[in-house]
Amino acid sequence: MRKNTVITVKSLSQHEDLIIQGGMVDEGLRGAITIPGDKSISHRSLMLGAMAEGETIIHGLLLGEDPRSTAACFRSMGAEISELNTEEVKVKGIGLGRLQEPMDVLDAGNSGTTMRLMLGILASQPGRFFTVTGDSSLRSRPMSRVIKPLLRMGAEIWGRQGNSLAPLAIQGKQLKGIHYQSPIASAQVKSCVMLAGLLAEGKTTVTEPALSRDHSERMLRAFGAEVLVDPEALSVTLSGHPTLKGQTVIVPGDISSAAFWLVAGAIVPGSDLLIQNVGVNPTRTGILEALGQMGADITEENRREVAGEPVSDLRVRHSQLKATTIEGDIIPRLIDEIPILAVAACFATGTTVIKDAEELRVKESDRITVMATQLNNMGAKISERPDGMEITGPVQLKGAEVDSFTDHRIAMSLAIAALLATGDTTIHRAEAASISYPNFVPTLELAIA
């Protein structure tokens, strides 16, 4: 046998536990892996397709729960969206400014991207009223970061705790363009304001303290909007009232999903994995830079451009990692990958320090506390910082009962950590992985088979 690791999934009440039994994979992880479509691009293609004139065809859409929430919301506002699949999703748009007032509450599920980006769109629909909610996790996540600039544009929004938490009620208004100096580097904040600017009078500009991912700028431009980017000033400007035209969108693989295999390949002895069709947009490649600083053996192959986005195949082989410090401008470009980077740090020599990542405390869970407590339960040496973690390695992890706290990235990060733990690891509420990576467990089984 190539392995002594066994993976089982069992249902307990309405939750699924992922049990990884046995310990080290004897001969490493091998083979080629195709990852799900990029979640950020999937959301934006559905939203812009719904507001464009004509038909948008999307190939490679992520089939996770989050894009399904986006599709359901825009269907209820009049867009025709075919059944979601990876081969071809057709969106028949209804034109900019023509979204219908829904008959029911819009449910964003667990998706912060759906809620935050959609708020900019809804606030700019004059004369229509909308109510938006989500699951218990999303109802606890801060929305004031997008509501504050929208109010400056003339929006009318009401919510719990001083207009900061969902459920939210929105009265669509004629907005005015503003220049918003965002206090944080956040693609969700920037995208929300830009989407509101589509129907605003004049120009809308967002300036950030550091570069955040630029999928919205690229896609808005592709659909016909006038978007000017000033990289030196860290600003983007959009002109109001463009004509959006339906497009063909090819969604590359999500580098956030690739990150789990990049770390797994780097830490499991004998591994040689090829991760295919990965989007390597430079605003998203902080994970590659951080792992490179740690000494990971990662090479790019077959670099190309697909529908305006750079794409590569990434090969990762096992290597001895060393500690590093992750801080500053790189943080917005790897914020979603920090949970799995924490796992990598457990196997790196020295103390890895993660700073400037306080944003992690208001994700689907408090990812600083959750990753520290769950990995420490497995024998890691992690101390929390207000804005990050300090992780000393290498350590021998041991099997334990751990919990995802219904956070998809926590669930998958703990599964990768369990590959090198001794004994059995049970991950409670592991079904959360389906939010962004429905086939994570079958892919893991194939990689160790």
N, C-alpha and C positions, 0 to 999 in steps of 0.2 A: 504494500500500500504506500502511496505517496504521502499520506498524512496520518496523524492521529487526532485530528480535530473533527468533531462531529457537530453539526448544527441542527437543532430541532426548534420548531415553533409550536407552541401550544396555546390554546385559548383558555383564559381564565375570566369568567363573567363576560364582560363585553370588551376585554382587553386582550392583547396578544403579548406573550412573553417570548423573547428570543433567548434560547439557551445554547451557549457555545461550550461544548464539553471537550476536555482533553488537553489543551495546551498548545504547544508549539507546532506549527506546520512543518513537517519533516523536511520537505524538499522545496520549500518556498512557494510563492504564488506565481503562476505562469499563465501565459496566453494573452489574447487580445480582448480588450473590453470596449464595448460601445456604451457610452453613458447617455443619460436622458438629455433632452433638449434644454437649452438655457432657460431658466425660469424667468429671469428679467426680460429677455427678448420675447418669450412666449406671452407674458402679460401685455407688453406694449403692442405686439402685433394684433392681438385680439381687440384692444381698446381703440387703436388707430384705425383698424379695419372697420370697426363698428361705426366710426364717425366719418369715414371717407365716402366718396361717391364711387359707385361701382363695386366690383368684387375684389376681395383680397383672398389669395390662396396661400396657406401656411403649410410648409413642409417641416417635419421634425418637431412639432409642438410637444412640449412637456405634457405628459398625461397625468401629472400629480393633482392632488386635491386643490392646490392654490389656483392654477389656471382654470380649473373647472368652476371655481367660485367666480372668477372674473367673467367667464363665458355666461354663466347663469345670470349674473347681474345685468349684462348688456343685452341678453335675450329679453329680459323683462322690460327693457327700455326700447324695444322695437327692432333691434338688429337681428338679422337671420344668421345664425351660426350653426353649421352642420355638426353632427356628432364628432366629438374630438377623437382623433387618431393621429398616429405619427406620419402616415403617408400624405394625407391631404385634408386640411380643414378649410372649408369655404365660408367666408364671411361676406354677407351682402350688407354693405353699409347704408346708412340712411342720411348721410350728409352732416356736415359740421353744424352744430346748433339745433339739430332736429331730434334729439333724444326725447322719447316720450316719458311722461310722468308715470311711474310704475303703479300698479294697483296694490302692491304689497311692499313690505320692508325689504330693502336690498341686503342680502346676507353675504358678507365677505369671508365667512368661515374663519379660518386661522390665518388668513393672508393679510399681513400688514401692507404689502405692496398694492393689493387690490384696493384696500380702503384708502390709503393715503393718496395714491394717484387719482383714484376716482373722485375724491373730494374736490380736487381742482376742476375736474370736468363738470361735476354736478353744480358747483357753486356758480358756474358761468352760463347756466341755462335759464335765461330770463323767464319768469312767470311759472316755473314748474317747481314742485315741492318734492323733496326726497327724504327718506329716513334710512339710515345705514346702521347695521349692527354686525356682530361677529360672534365667534365662540367666546367662552369665558376667558381664555388667554388673550384674545385680541381686545376684548372689552377692558382689559387692564393695561394695555399698552398706550403710551402717551401720543395723543394726536395734536397737541397744542403746537408742536413744531411746524406743522403744515397749516393749521388753522390761523395762526398769527399772521403770516404773510397774506393769506386769503382775505382776512378781515381788512387788512390795509388796502387790498384791491377793491373793497366794497362789498365783500361777501356777507351773507347773513347765515350764521351757523350757531346752533345751540347744542350743548351736550352736558354730560355730568361733570362734576367737579370743575366748575368754571370753564366750561367749553373745552375740556381737555380729554375726556374719555367718551367712548361710544357706549350706548347708542347715540347717534348724532342726527339732528334734523337740519336740513339745508333748504333754504328758500333761494332758488336761482335768481341771479341779478345780472344786470349789465355791469361788468367789471371794467376797471381802468388799469392800464399797464403801470408797473412800478419798477424801481431798481431795488432789489432785495439783497441786502448783505446778510447772508446766512451765517449764523454763529457756529454751525457745524458743517463738515463736509458730508453731505448725504445726498445720494442720487434720488432717494424718495422725495426729499424736500424740493430739490431742484426740479424734478420731473413734475411734481404736483403744481408748482408755480408756473412752469412752462405750459402745461396742459391748460391751466386756467387762462393763460395768456393767449391761447388760440382764439378766444372770442372776446378778448379785452380790447379796449380802445388804445391805440398806440403800440408802443413797444414794451416788452417785459424783459428785464435783465436780472439774472441771478449771479451773484459773486460769492465764491466759497473760500474758506481759509486754506483748503487743499483740494487737489483734484479728486473728484469722485467719478464713478463709472459713467460713461457717456453714451449708453445705448439709446436714450431718448433723443439726444441730439442727432445721432446718426439716422434713427428711424423717422423722426419728424422730417428731416431733410429729404429722405427717400420718398415720403408720402407727399411732398410738395410744399412744405412749410419753409419760410425764409428764416434760417438759423445761422447766426454769426457767432463764432467761438473765438475768444481771445485767450489763448493759453497762458500768456504772460500775466494777464490780469486775473486769471482763473474765473473768467466771466463767460456767460453765454447769453445772447440776446435773441429774442423771437419777435417777429412782427405779427400783429394780430390780423385775424380774418383771412387766412390763406384758403386756397381750395385744395383739399386733400383728395388724392386719387388712389383708388385701390391698387395694391401692389402684390407681387409674388415675393413671399418671405421664406427664406431657408434658415431655419433655426440651428445654429451650431450646438455641439455638446456643451454642457454647463461645467465650467472649470470648478465651480463649487462642489459639484458631484465628483469630478475627477480628483479633487483633493484627497478624498478618502483612500483612493487607490494609490495616489502618489506617496502618501505616508505609509500605507501598508507595504508597498513595494520597497520602500526605503528601510523599513525596520525589520521585516521578516527575512531571515537569512536564506540565501539561495533564490531570491525572487528575481524575476525578469518579466515585467508587464508592459504591454503596449496599449496605451489608452488612446482610442481613435477619435478623430473629428472633434477636437477640443477647441472651443473658442478661446483665443489668446489676445483678446482686446487688451491693450496696454493698461487700461484703467482697472483691469481685473487680475493682473498677473503678479500681484504681491505675493501670493502663495509660492510661486516659482522662485522669486527672489529670496524669500525667507528660507525656503528649503535649500536653496543654493548656498546661502550663508552658513547653513548647518552642515554643509558637505554632502548633500544628497546627490546621487548620480542620476541626473535627469537630462535627457537630450530631446531636442525638437526634431521631428522628421516631417517631410512632405508639407512644408508651410505653404499656404495658399490663401486666397481671399474668396469668401463665399457671401454673396449678397451684401457686400460692404463691410463684412466683419472678418478679421484675420483668424485663420484656423490652422491648427497643427495636430499631428499625432505626437504623443508624448511617451517616450520610453523611460521607465524607471527601473533601476537595479538596486539591490541591497547595498548599503554602505554604512560605515560607522559614522554616526552623526555626532556633532559637537554643539555645545550650547551657544546661544547668540542672544542679542537684545533686539527686540522687535518694538519699534516705537515711531512716533512722528508721522510724516506724510505717507508712509507705507500702510498705515492702519486702515484708512478708508478703502484701500485696494485689496484687503484680505480680511475685512471684519468678519465675514461669515465663515472664514476658514480657521479662525482662532481655536475653536474647540478641538479640531483634529490636529492643529499644530501643538496643542497642549499634550496630546498623546505622543507625538513625535518627540517632544522635549523630555518625556519620561525615559526615553531610550538614548538620549544624547548625553555625552560626557560634559559635566559642569552644570552651572545654573543658568537656565534660560529665563530672561526677564521680559515680560510683556507689559508695555506701558501705553498710556493714552487711549485705552480701549474701554472707557467707562460706558460707551454705547452698548456694550455687551449686556449690561444690567437691565436693559429695557427691550430685549429681543423676546422671542417666544417664551423664554424663561430668563432668569438671571444667570446668564451663561458663565459668568465668573464663579459665582458660588456653586452652581450645580456641577460644573466640571471639576472644580477643586474638591468638593465633598465626595463625588462619586468615584473619581480616580483615587483619592486618598483611601476610600473604602477598599480599593484594590491594592493598596500598599504603596501608592505614589507618595512623593514628598513635595507637596504644593502648598504654598502659603498665598493667601489673597492679598492683593493691593486694592485700594479704592478704584484704580483704573486698570487693573490687570492681575497678573499672577507672577510668582517666582517658582520655578519648577527645577528641582535638582535631580539629576540622573547620572548614570543609568540605574534603574531599579528593576527588580524582578517582581512583576505584578502577580497577584494571586486572584483566583476566581472569587467572586463575591456576588451578592444580590445587589443590583444597582437599578436606578430608575431614570427613564428619559425625561420625566416631568413633561411629557407630551411634546417634546421639542425634537423635531426631526434630526437636526444636526447633532444633538446630544446622543440620540439613539444610535446613529451610525458611527459616531466617534467611539463610543463605548464598545461597539462590536469589533472595531479594528483593534482596540486595546486588548480585548479578550483573546485575540489570536495568540498572543504571546504570554498570557497569564497561565499559571499552573492551576489545575482544577477546573471546576465548572463555574461559568459566569451566567447568571440569569439577568436579562435586561427587561425590566417591567415596562409596560406600555410602549413596546417597540414598534407597534403599528404606526407610530408617528412618522416613521421613515417614509411612508407613502405620500406624505405631503409634497415632497420634492423628488423622491426616488422610489417609485412603486416596485421596481424589480431589484432592489438592493440585495435582499437575502438570496434570491436565486443566482444573482451575479457572484456573490461571495462564495456560494457553494461551488459554482463552476471554476472559480479562480483557484480553489484549494483541491479540486477533484483530481 
